[in-house]
Amino acid sequence: MQKSTFVQFEDGRDGVAKLVAVEGEFAEVEYFESPAGPTLRRVQAPIDLLKVIELSPQTRVFWFDPAHDGWRAGRVDVGLISAEALGKKEDHYLVRFPNGVDATVPISDLHVRWSHPISDPTDYLAARVTDTPRFFDG
């Protein structure tokens, strides 16, 4: 397993995480709770309880866009694109953002929110990362 790979516990608890470090038989993974802050949660676990996953098309992802100095929410448009095919150092995903904006984003820059309910939606509204204007108005 390599750093910044998306992983999940075998039982699927907590959803998708990102591998941060491996030391011996243990791994440290990071869950993305919210783009506000951002809020992250780190957990250590035996490496044999984790499996490497590939994000499916339509998986909701978050990316900090340095050009706009803010978080953007989008959806995976195509499966994993290998670093070799792109001539890059790491694998990427093609992500579709609102208003027809597409970007090829490296795995290390992408985040998937864990599977726990949002405790306070005002963080999302303040960060303007809701899916549609209808949800933002709500």
Beta strands, then each sheet from edge to edge (+ up, - down):
strand 1: 6-9
strand 2: 17-23
strand 3: 26-34
strand 4: 39-46
strand 5: 50-52
strand 6: 60-65
strand 7: 70-81
strand 8: 92-97
strand 9: 101-106
strand 10: 110-111
sheet 1: 4+ 3- 2+ 1- 5+
sheet 2: 9+ 8- 7+ 6- 10+
end
